[in-house]
């Protein structure tokens, strides 16, 4: 959408929220009219005052989540706001992906809150600019506080598409946890090590499973056929770095479904196929063996790339769908242009 297609506006959706709830958010942003001047906008909670005549009245509440600025070539301002804000990720054709999480203040009132985007400036005047796509906003799933800070939601948030050519070509996935996630796991290990000195390492291992070409993943409990090598990441007590490994060989990152980490233009050694479901399973244990109960140790995400249908197909559009095994919880657009 173009946020400023006619005049300054806020585009929003109503969410049922409670104080302390956490929102995981991501969106794609691009400027329209300039390669040097940024179109700027804010992702926020609450309709503000100062909108054009005829707009809905301002809400009694207002919380700024993040403010971004992007040119039509993908140059950015450092995103600023509240909560966790991940580094921007450059996409094709000048688009930039912004993401993070935000916890509603405990002083906020519970209820249905308006959450959305508002223009804060454009390079082309008030009636053009601020292009937005690929929006995902969802409340974080409740997790067991006794489990380590790695769960189905952090796994889902950490998976990124890595292509090997056109969007219809075989692909792989990159596991890219946010710095906040890896830091939380490290602090957790440091804590349990301080209680029990024999616990010096924590491993999170990933295995990919072929789930077939059906409309949905296989029923829960049926992993399908294991494909590709084991990969994952390891943490050492009181360390300042993460050991990423594929088939236990140290690398700079983790690629799911590939034995030899490649680049965005190099096919993986295990080519994941468009249109097929895959299960990404993670198992977690310490150097003393199985330490966590199954509800903490095993976390799953189901992924496939699907061609968009109808009018969207004319754009050559595809979407990376991520499911928790019961429903699609995240859809990330992948464009061929």
ZIWOLIN-V978380 format. One line per field, one symbol per residue. phi: phi as a letter, one per 40 degrees, with the letter a starting at -180 (. if undefined). burial: I if it has 9 or more other C-alpha atoms within 8 Angstrom, else O. Layout:
phi: ???
burial: ???
This chain:
phi: .bcbcbacabbabcbcbbdgcbbcbaabbacbbacbcccbabcabhcccgcddgccccccbabccabbaaccbgcbcccbibgcbcccbcbcggcbcbaiaabcdcccccicbcbabbcbibcbgcbahfcbafcbbaccccbccccccbadcccdcccbcbcbiccccdabbbcbccdccccccccccdcccccbcccbabbbbbbcbcbgbccbccddgbcgccbgccbiabbbdgcbabccabfgbcbcabbcgbcbdbbcbbcccbccbcgbcbbbbbbbabcchcbbcdcccbbbabbabbccbgcccccgcbbccbbcgbacbabbcbbcb
burial: OIIIOOIIIIOOOOOOIIIOIIIIIIIIIIIIIIIOOIIIIIIIIIIIOOOOOOOOOOOOOIOIIIIIIIIIIIIIOOIOIIIOIIOIOIIOOIIIIIIIIIIIOOOIOOOOIIIIIIIOIIIIOIIIIIIIOIIIOOOIOOOOOOIIOIIIIIIIOIIOIIIIIOIOIIIIIIIIIOOOIIOIIIOIIIOIIOOOOOIIIIIIIIIIIIIIOOOOIIOOOOIIOIIIIIIIIIIIIOOOOIIIIIOOOOIOIIIIIIIOIOOIOIIIOIIIOIIIIIIIIIIIIIIOOOOIOOOIIIIIIIIIIIIIOOOIIOOIIIIIIIIIIOOIOOIOIIIIO
